[in-house]
């Protein structure tokens, strides 16, 4: 999707939320305290720029930014950046948003939809320093 020297962005797999992004460091990092100063500096900018891009692309009311790094096979630093739409059902607000990663396949964002979102995101971030 998009990346710079420290971070890369991908659309989440198996989600029912178009635009659910995952921000990952380009190297393996087990915990936030292991980030370099350069990675940490870029992290905040990425989170804000991706949130702005998602708002522009989806019209979301806000974005959720979440980091646990505890799931089996995902015990490395990565941030979920999730557009929270104004009409999101109350049971899916806050931590309940993760239920939308467990939806049946027919409810999930398709690979083609994720690719389209990726192209739109790249266009939104055009001009963002160092983003490719």
C-alpha positions as CSV (number, residue, x, y, z in Angstrom):
1,X,0.0,0.0,0.0
2,X,2.2,2.9,1.3
3,X,5.4,3.0,3.2
4,X,8.4,5.0,4.2
5,X,11.8,4.0,5.6
6,X,10.4,3.1,9.0
7,X,6.7,2.1,8.5
8,X,4.4,0.4,6.1
9,X,0.6,0.4,5.9
10,X,-1.6,-2.5,4.8
11,X,-5.4,-3.1,4.7
12,X,-6.4,-5.5,7.5
13,X,-7.4,-9.0,6.4
14,X,-10.7,-10.6,7.3
15,X,-12.4,-7.3,8.3
16,X,-15.9,-6.1,7.6
17,X,-14.7,-2.4,7.9
18,X,-13.5,-0.8,4.6
19,X,-10.4,1.2,5.4
20,X,-9.3,-0.8,8.5
21,X,-5.6,-0.2,8.2
22,X,-2.6,-1.8,10.0
23,X,0.5,0.3,10.5
24,X,3.7,-1.8,10.9
25,X,7.3,-1.1,11.5
26,X,9.5,-2.2,8.6
27,X,11.7,-4.2,11.0
28,X,10.6,-6.7,13.7
29,X,9.9,-4.9,16.9
30,X,8.4,-6.8,19.9
31,X,7.3,-3.8,22.0
32,X,6.8,-0.1,21.7
33,X,9.7,0.7,24.0
34,X,12.0,-1.0,21.4
35,X,11.3,1.6,18.7
36,X,14.1,3.8,17.7
37,X,13.7,7.6,18.2
38,X,13.3,7.9,14.4
39,X,10.6,5.2,14.3
40,X,8.8,6.8,17.2
41,X,8.9,10.3,15.6
42,X,7.5,9.0,12.4
43,X,4.8,6.9,14.2
44,X,2.9,9.9,15.4
45,X,2.9,11.6,12.1
46,X,1.8,8.4,10.3
47,X,-1.1,7.9,12.8
48,X,-2.4,11.5,12.3
49,X,-1.9,11.5,8.5
50,X,-3.6,8.1,8.1
51,X,-6.5,9.3,10.3
52,X,-6.9,12.4,8.2
53,X,-6.8,10.4,5.0
54,X,-9.4,7.9,6.3
55,X,-11.7,10.8,7.4
56,X,-11.4,12.3,3.9
57,X,-11.9,8.9,2.2
58,X,-14.7,7.5,4.3
59,X,-16.3,10.4,6.1
60,X,-15.7,8.6,9.4
61,X,-16.6,10.5,12.7
62,X,-13.1,9.5,14.1
63,X,-10.5,6.9,14.0
64,X,-9.6,4.3,16.6
65,X,-5.9,3.7,17.0
66,X,-5.2,0.4,18.9
67,X,-2.0,-1.6,19.7
68,X,-1.9,-4.8,21.7
69,X,0.6,-7.1,19.9
70,X,-0.7,-10.1,21.8
71,X,-2.6,-12.3,19.3
72,X,-1.1,-15.6,18.3
73,X,1.2,-15.0,15.4
74,X,1.0,-11.2,15.8
75,X,3.2,-10.6,18.9
76,X,5.0,-7.7,17.3
77,X,4.3,-4.0,17.2
78,X,1.5,-3.0,14.9
79,X,-1.2,-0.4,15.1
80,X,-4.8,-0.8,14.0
81,X,-6.1,2.4,12.5
82,X,-9.9,2.0,12.1
83,X,-12.4,4.4,10.7
84,X,-15.3,4.7,13.2
85,X,-18.4,5.6,11.2
86,X,-21.0,7.8,12.9
87,X,-23.7,5.0,12.5
88,X,-21.5,2.3,14.0
89,X,-23.7,0.1,16.2
90,X,-23.1,0.7,20.0
91,X,-21.9,-2.9,20.5
92,X,-19.1,-2.4,18.0
93,X,-17.9,0.9,19.5
94,X,-14.6,0.9,21.4
95,X,-13.1,-2.6,21.9
96,X,-16.2,-4.1,20.3
97,X,-14.8,-3.0,17.0
98,X,-12.7,-6.1,17.0
99,X,-15.9,-8.2,16.5
100,X,-15.9,-6.9,13.0
101,X,-12.7,-8.9,12.4
102,X,-14.7,-12.1,13.0
103,X,-17.5,-11.6,10.5
104,X,-18.5,-14.3,7.9
105,X,-16.6,-14.2,4.7
106,X,-19.5,-12.7,2.7
107,X,-19.4,-9.6,5.0
108,X,-15.7,-9.0,4.7
109,X,-13.9,-6.4,2.5
110,X,-12.8,-8.2,-0.6
111,X,-9.2,-8.1,-2.0
112,X,-10.4,-5.9,-4.8
113,X,-12.0,-3.4,-2.4
114,X,-8.9,-3.4,-0.3
115,X,-6.8,-2.7,-3.4
116,X,-9.1,0.2,-4.4
117,X,-8.8,1.6,-0.8
118,X,-5.0,1.3,-1.1
119,X,-5.0,3.3,-4.4
120,X,-7.2,6.0,-2.8
121,X,-5.0,6.1,0.3
122,X,-1.9,6.5,-1.8
123,X,-3.5,9.4,-3.7
124,X,-4.6,11.0,-0.4
125,X,-1.0,10.8,0.9
126,X,0.6,12.0,-2.3
127,X,3.0,14.7,-1.2
128,X,3.3,13.3,2.4
129,X,7.1,13.4,2.9
130,X,8.9,10.1,2.2
131,X,5.6,8.1,1.6
132,X,5.9,5.7,-1.4
